[in-house]
Amino acid sequence: MTQVSERSTTLSSASAAERGRAAALTAAFLRGALAAGLGLGSLAVLVIAAWISSPYPDSGAGGALHIAAALWLLAHGAELVRPDTLSGVPAPIGVVPLLVVALPVWLVYRSSRDALEPDAGRPQLTALGGLCTVAGGYLLVGAAVVVYARGGPLTTDTLGTALRLPVVPVLSAAAGVWVASGRPLRPLLDRLPGLRSPDAGDAEGAGAAVAVAAGRRRRAVVVMRSATAGAAVLLGGGLVLVAGSLIWHADAAQESFLQLAAAWSGRVAVLLLSLALLPNAAVWGASYALGPGFALGTSATVTPLAVTGHPALPPFPLLAAVPAEGPGMAVTWAAGAVPLLTGLTIAWFTVRVAAPPYAERDEAWSARETALAAALAGAGCAVLTAALAALAGGPLGTARLVEFGPVWWLTGVAALAWTVGIGVPAALLVRAWRLRERRGTDEQGEADEVGDVTEAGKTDEVSETKEVDEVNEVDEVNDGSGTGGADPDTAKRPWWRRLPWRRGEAAAEKDAPVESANEDVPPTLDGTEPAEAPYDFLPMDDWHDRDTQEARWAAIKQASGGLMTDFPPAPPTPEPEPGPESGPQPEAKLATKPEPEPATKPASETPTKPEPKPEPDAKAAD
């Protein structure tokens, strides 16, 4: 009985897990379908609004919805066909607005990323499960849209649409799953040759192989970042060229804008279409800056050097920015600064990791590794540019309008030549400069360290010399030699001032009258005392010098008019009398000799101990 109950509990838990997994898969599938519906609904709202506001609509609401479905398929790379033309020949429309492509890409990316987030009460899906379910729900709605768009004014090729439609949702869902999984790079890089990490069984005693594989993966990440940064700079430069050319040809752009539509509803539609094609124009500008340019029909090419042939220019604001026919000028040649800046960007993003500032020379990449990384980054940038050039162009009709836009392989080759030809030498130069700067800094630091050690040694020697001099002075005072016991202040003077030929100079300096600081200052109005000189900061060493103190005290005594008196000398220390039992005692040596102090001192020189009160003078008392 117990075994039956335990088995039933296990079966119920397993069925609950299966039901939870099925619910999670269903939710992910619905997320994909919802993403397709939101993208289709957004375009339908814009088309219906333009149809309602149009004063002369050509068809009803059904025709507007068919146009919205056709535009949704065009955003996924499908080629539309316009059967009703003046010539009776169906005209293809293959230029895909890249800004419209961004809408389904973002919706599918968000759906797949949210599908892998853990939900309460449901098991988390695997990466493959989330990718397949989200893309499956999206493609189910896409298949219904393909069937619905067949009977509208803009039709599509069913087989070509079936091959192109899954590209956008699958790639976008893969990007969302990768981000939701923590952006792992190892599974992607392990598939590349030379970047696979050794297995656990093969890693025994192969630590060097693991380190080499990790270094290669790091270089692969640097290459991808540099390539992406280069492509972004190249497209940004192309957008700047388009904007500048539109400003230069503002009159022609305004004329074509007003010519296309007279009503405000039509002008708004033209403006929205121009904004949707603005990324395409940026890619065209990048191809123009690289050199191959772009085609405006089967017999016209626009390059910085010249505009050859006779371009087929339909009236459209963005096409009004095309330069005039004829050879190029200095302004058009300046477009070469865009690929030049792209190569420098790739070099910078490579060297900032290959030879970062303040890095040790041993940690920097070798010149060969730096050049290889820059070359691979240039190749990656060229691949991205060629892919965008293939998406940005296409046919706009028949006859001369079959070729419209840049040639993707020429654009890729030109981008490869520019990025590799500039990025590799620039990366090597920047690497050499950084290593040179670091080496100079290291040498200067070593020299500073040696100088600090030498200076510290000299300071220690001076300190030791001063200590020895002080010890010798104390010994001379205790022995009564050197100064002869005549002047106790002499013992405190430096040794060079106690030399025999310097004693007379010291005595003369002591007895010399002190020059007043107010000699050059004019007297006051009453003529009694001179005006005070402005206060000057004296050096601390001179202020505390013994000779300076004596000179300052003599000046104060002379200014007092003889009222200030000197302190009486200290009474001599009585010698001990010999006792009856002891014989004659030798004279006791004084350890230190008392130093007489002056009667008064300035406020800054007042000692902390109280001074003995001097005895009054008999003459002063009388």
Secondary structure, DSSP 8 states (H G I E B T S, - for coil): -HHHHHHHHHHHHHHHHHHHHHHHHHHHHHHHHHHHHHHHHHHHHHHHHHHHH-SS-SS-HHHHHHHHHHHHHHTTT--EEE---SSSS-EEE----HHHHHHHHHHHHHHHHHHTS-BTTB----HHHHHHHHHHHHHHHHHHHHHHGGGSSSEE-HHHHHHHTTHHHHHHHHHHHHHHTT---HHHHTTSTT-----TTTTTT-HHHHHHHHHHHHHHHHHHHHHHHHHHHHHHHHHHHHHHHHHHTHHHHHHHHHHH-SSHHHHHHHHHHHHHTHHHHHHHHHHHHHSS-EEESTT-EE-SSEEES-----S-TGGGGS--SEE--HHHHGGGHHHHHHHHHHHHHHHHHHS-TT--TTTS--HHHHHHHHHHHHHHHHHHHHHHHHHH----SSGGGG-EE--HHHHHHHHHHHHHHHHHHHHHHHHHHHHHHHHHHHHHHHHHHHHHHHHHHHHHHHHHHHHHHHHHHHHHHHHT-SSTTT-GGGGGS-GGGSSHHHHHHHHHHHHS----TTTTS-B-SSSSSB---------HHHHS-HHHHHHHHHHHHHHTTT-----------------SSS--------SS------S---GGG--SS--------HHHH-
